[in-house]
Amino acid sequence: MMPVQIAGLSYQQDQAFAAVIRNSLLYGFIFYLFASRAPDLLFGVSGARADPTSDVGNLFNQLILPAMFFTICGLVYARGISGRRLWNAFVPMGPLLLLIALSAVWSEYPELTVRRASREIVEAATLAMLAVCFSNARVILAILFRAFLIIGCLDLLSAAIFPDSLTAIGFAGIHGHKNLTGEFFVVALPVYFLGTLYKEVSGNRLLGLFSLLSGVGMLVATQSKTSVGAILVGLSTVVLARWLSRHHLTFLVSLLLFLLLGLLCTIAVIISWGPNELLETLIGDPTLTGRDQIWRYANNKFDGSPLVGVGYGALWQIGLQIQLVLRSMGLFFIFNEAHNGYLEIAAQLGIAGIVCLMIFLIKTLLNGLWYWATVEKNAFCGAGALTIYIFWALILSNITESLYFQPGVGSSGLLIFLAAYVANRNRRLVIISTASAPPRTALPSRS
């Protein structure tokens, strides 16, 4: 065998090994984001008995997450990922991550901000770098399907084995709470559906159909109204975008941006007017199962520092202090989120944080639309449609839940991953992936 041929074979083997590492890391992240609470069922630590004010650390966050970060840094170097691709992946979320890091300077609880911000920055950066290591969306969908299938089967088994998976307010599965379970099925059901339609995603359409039907049943059992609404909004937006794309892409972009602008104006009204009056006028239920009180607390924090907020992660302290603060405002339940992602960012990072969040959302929307229309030709089986779906599902979900840029939140982490993937505007790299092709070997002469 010629030396050049040996070198080409060695290169192919190295790239195949790197692909195995890359795929394994994505599997690991999916299980971390959506199934990290499963061990609690084995050890009998339910959400009802856990102490939300505890400052206990987590071995995964302290050791394994940084290890995954450095592993992916080595993978990016080994695969020869260009600086331009990394830049494109980090541009949408860069301003917000920078503000999160800087907020430790003015944070009311700087130690909390440093610890929580460092975890979120490492997690987001790791997901973004992992995304640029992929060049085939079908590979991503196949990994997502298999991981989601395993998690869905664990949810089914938990209903028969663990009594804590069935709570008084709805089915919690292995996720610890019905809303977390609903959040999982928001992102899993479209992947199950693609697995039902496309064998290359699931490997077997009957397996896809089983996962889809069981997933729908478990979603209904969660009784999570927000999750059902998010699925309907996400699917409706994707179908609408597909229909509009047949007419004119410019009109499609303008319409979706107009919808986003309208939502932002609604959020601004909620922040300035107060949620009670608005919700009383619109739907007659100003409490939204008690969320009005926690929104009032977040609004007060925002009013105290409207420009830059109280610091990332400093909205929720730990120990007895947060209990006393909430009780002074008439809150006798312990919260660790504002149950409104926009208010959460506004209270922690102020108007500057809202602006940076909008940069991420608008840039992600434009990148997703471009990728879907240009690279995937508006096909449903791809990263573009899934990005648009999760984007709009989160737009709705964050009105009643805090999901944006929260460490360990599955749907937000998946959006960060997909946003980094579709940010690659080099069609040649996306389709052909010549950057990972082995070097050409010279043919021996016949003379």
N, C-alpha and C positions, 0 to 999 in steps of 0.2 A: 504494500500500500504506500502511495506517495506521501511524503511529509505534509504536503498541503492538504491532502485528503484526511490524514490523521488529525490535523489541526481543525478541519471543518467538523469532523465527527466529535472531537472533544468539545468544540464550541456548542454543538447541538445538545450534547449531554449536559453541559453546564446550564444551558437555557432551560432544558427540561427539568432539571433539579430546581432551578430558580422558580419555575412555574408551579412546582409542587409546593414549595415554601410559600409562595404568594397565595395559592388557593387555600392552603392550610390556615394561613393568617386570617383570611376572610371568613372562613368557617369559625375560627376562634372568636373573631369580633362579633359575628352574628349571635353566637351562643352567649357571649358576654353581655351584649346589649339587650337581648330578649329573654334569656333564661338564667341569669345570674342569681335569681332568687329561689331557684329550684331546690338548692340544698337546705333552705329554711324548712321545707316540708319534712325532710328526713330528720332534722334535729328538733322539730317541733317549735320553731320560732315563727309564729304567725304575725301578720301585719297588725293584728289587734293587740298582741302582747309586746311587740317591739317598742322600744323607747325612741321616738323620733327626735328627741333632744340630745341623744347620746353623741359623744365625740369620739366613739370607738373607731379606729382606723380599719382599713380593709387590706388584706394581704395582696389581693390582686392589684389594687390601685397603687400600692406602695412598691411592689416588686415587679409583677408580671407586665403591667401596662408600660412602664419605662423600658422593660426588656423587649417588648414588641416594637416599641418606637425605634430603638437602636437596631433591631433586626431589619425593620423595613428601610431604615437609612442605608444599611449595607446592601439590601436588595435593590434599592434605587441605584446605588453606585454600580452594582454588578451588572444590572441590565442596561446601563448607559443612558439613563433617562436624562434628557436635556434640561438645562436650567429654564428654558422657555416654557416647557410643559409644566414644570413645577410652579413657575410664576403664574401661568394661567389658572392652575388649580387653586392657588392661594389668594388670588386677587379678590374674588367675591367676598370671602370671609376675613381677609387680612385686616381691614380697618376695625372690625368688631373685636377680633382677637387682640389687636394692639391696644384698644381701649380697655379691654378686660384686664390686660397686664398692667397698664398704667394706673388703673383705678386703685391699686394697692396704695398709691401715694396719698390719696384723700379718703380712703375707706374709713368708716367708723370702727371697723374691726379688721385691721390690716392682716393679722395672722390668719383669720378665716379667709380673707380674699386671696392671700398668697397660696394657701393650700388648695382652695377650690378652683381658683383660676389656673393654677399650674396643671391640675388634673384635666380641666376642660381643654386647655391649649394643647397639651400632649395628646389627648384623645383625638381632637379635631385634626391636628397635624398628621397624626399617624393614619387616620382614615383618608386624608387627602393624598398622602404619598402612596398609600396602598392602591388608591384608585388609578393613579397614573401608570401603575405597573400593568394594568389590563389594557388590551387593545381589541378585545372581542366581547361585545355585550352579551352574546349568547352564553359564553362561559360564566359571566356574572349571574345571569338568570338561572342557569343550571345549579350553581352553587347556592343561590338564594332558595331555590325550590327545595333542594335536598335538606338544607338546614332548617327551613320552615316546616318541612314535612316531619322531621324528627321532633321539633318542638311541639308541633300539633299533636303528634302521637303521645308525647309525654303529657300534654294537657288532657287527652282522652284517658290515659291510664290514671292520672291523678284523681279524676272524678270517681274511679272505682276503688282506689287504694287509700287516698289521703282525705280525711274528712275536712281538713282546713281549706281544701280547694273549692268547696261549696259553702259560700258564706250567705248570710241572711239577705245581703243586698245584691247578690248575683254571683255567677260563676267566676272564680279567680284563677283556676288552673294552677300552674306552677309559677305564676307571675306575682302572687301576693295580694293583688287587688283587682277588682273587676275592671276598673278603668285601664290598668296596665294590660290586662288580657285583651280588652277591646282595642287598645292601641296596637297590640301585636297583630290582631286579625285585620286591622285597617291596611297594613302593609303586606300581610301574607295572602289575603284573598285574591288580589289581582295576579300574584305570582302563581297561586294555585290554578287560577283560571287559564293563564298562559300554559301551564303544564297540562291542562286538559285539552287544549287546542293543538299544542305543538309537542311532538314526541322528543325533539331535540332538547327541550327544556326539562321534561320530567323523566324521559326514558321509557315511559309507559303511560298512555293516555288514561287508562283505567285507574292508575295510581293518582294521576292528577284529579280525576273525577272524585275519587274517594276523599282526597284532601280537601277539595272544594266543598263537597256536601257536608263533611264533618266540621269544616271550618265555619260554614254558615250556621250550622246548628249550635256550635259553641259560642259564636258571636251573639246569637239570639239569647242564649242562656246567661250571658254576662249582664244583660239589661242595661248596656251602656248606650244611652241615647246619643251622646256626642260621637261615638265611634260609628254608629249607623249613619248619622248625618254626614260625617266626614267621608264615608265611602260613597254615598250618593252624590255629594258635591264633587269629589275627585273623579268619579266615573263620568258624570255628566259633563264636566269640563273637558275631559279627554275626547269624548265623543263629539262635543261641540267644536273643539279645536280641529279634529279630523275633518269634520264637515266644512268648516270655514276654510281650511287649507286648500281645498279643491277650487276655491274661488280666487283668493288673493292673500298672500302671506302678510302683506303690510296691514291689511284690514284685521287679520287674526291677531297680530301683535298689538295693534291699537285697541282692539276690544278687550283683550286680556289685561292690558295695562290700565285701561279705563276701569275695569272691575276692581283691580288692585287699588287704584286711587280712591274709588268709592269706599272700599273697606277701610283704608287708612283714614279717610275723613270721618267715618263712623267711629273709629277708635279714638280719634281726636275729640269727638263730641262726648264720648263716654268719659274720657279723662277730665275734660274741662267742665262738663255739666254734672257729672256724677251718675253712676249706673242706676240708682234707684228710680229717679224720675223717668229716665229713658225706657227702662225695662217695664215700668208700670204702664207707660203709654203704649209700648209696642205689644207686649205679650201678657201683661197683667200679673206677672210673677217677678217682683223686684228682687227676691232673695236668691233665686236659682239654687235652691237647696242650701242656703246659708252662705253662698259665695259673696253676697253683698257686704258682709261684715269684713271679710278678709280683703276685699277690694278697697274698702274704706281705709283699712290699715295701710295698704300699699299706696293709696292716693296721698295719705298724710306724709308718708316717707318721701314721695315724689315732690310734694309741696315744700318740704324742708330743704331740698337741693335739686331744683328742677333742671339745671344745666348738665351736671355730671353724675347725679345720684349719690347714693350712700356707699357705693363700692360693690363690685361684683361679689356675690355670695354673702355680703354683709347684711342683707335684708333679714336673714334668718339666723339668729345667734344659736347658741347651744346652752343646755343646762337650764337652771331655774330662771335665769334672767328673761328669756323669751316667754316663758310661761307667765311671769308677772306682767310683762309689757302687754301681752295679748289680753290678759284678764282685766287690765286697767281700761281697755277699750271695749269690754263686754264680750270678749271671745274666750270661751271656756274649753274649746278644743285646740289642740296643738297642731298648727299648720307648719309645713316646711316648703310651701309654694303658694303663690298668689292665685292659682287657678285661673290665670290669664297671662299668657306669655308676653303680651305687649305691655301690660302693667308691670310685670316682673322686670322686664328690661328697662322700662322707664324709671322705676323706683331704684334700681341698682345702678344704672348708667345714665339716667337722665335723658334729656333731649338728644344729646350727642349719641347715646346708645341706640335710640330709636332711628336716628339718621343712618348709623352704621348697619343696623339690622335691615333697613330698607335697601341699602346698597347691596347687601347679600341677596335679598329676595329678588330684587329687580334684575340683577346680574344673573342669578340662577335661572330666572324665568326666561330671559333672552337667550342664554346659552342652551337651555333645554329645548326651546322652540327651534333654534337654529340647527341643533344636532338632529332633532326629530325630522325636520323638514328637509334638510340637506343630505345628511349621511344615511338616515334610515328611511327616507322617502315616505314618511308618515305611517310606517308600519307599526302595528300595535306591539309586536314582539320585539322589544328592544329597550334600551336604557332611556331613550327620549320620552316615550309615552309614560314609562314608570316614574320618571322624574317629574313630569307635569302632574301626574296623578297625586303623588306624595306631596308636592308643593301645595296644591290647592286643598288637599285633605288637612294639612297642617295649618293652612291659613284659617280654616274654620275651627279646628280643634283647639288652637291657641286662644280662642275667645273664652273657653271655660277651663282649659288646662295650661300649665306652664311647661312647654316642650322645647322652645328654642334655646339652643346652646346650653343645655343642661347636661352635665356629665352623666353617662350611663343611660340616657334616654334613647331608646331604640329608633323611633321614627325620625327624630332629629339627627341622630348619627347616620342613618341611612340616607337622609337627604344631603348631608354634608358629603358623604361618599359619592353619591350620584352627581351632585353638583360639581365636584372636582373632576369626575370622569367626563361629563359632557362639556366641560370647559375646554377640552382639547379641540381646537379649531383646525387642526391639520388633518384633512380627510385622508391623505395618503397614509399617515401613521395609523389612523383609525381602521381603515379597511384592509390595507396590505400588511401593516406592521413590519415594514422593512427594517426598522431599527433593531428588531430581534431576529432577523434572518441570518443564517450562517454565511460566512464569507464564501464567495464563489471559488470553485477549484478549477484549475487549468486542466483541460483534457490532454491526455498524452498524445504525442505525435504518432501518426501511422507510417510515416516515412522511414 
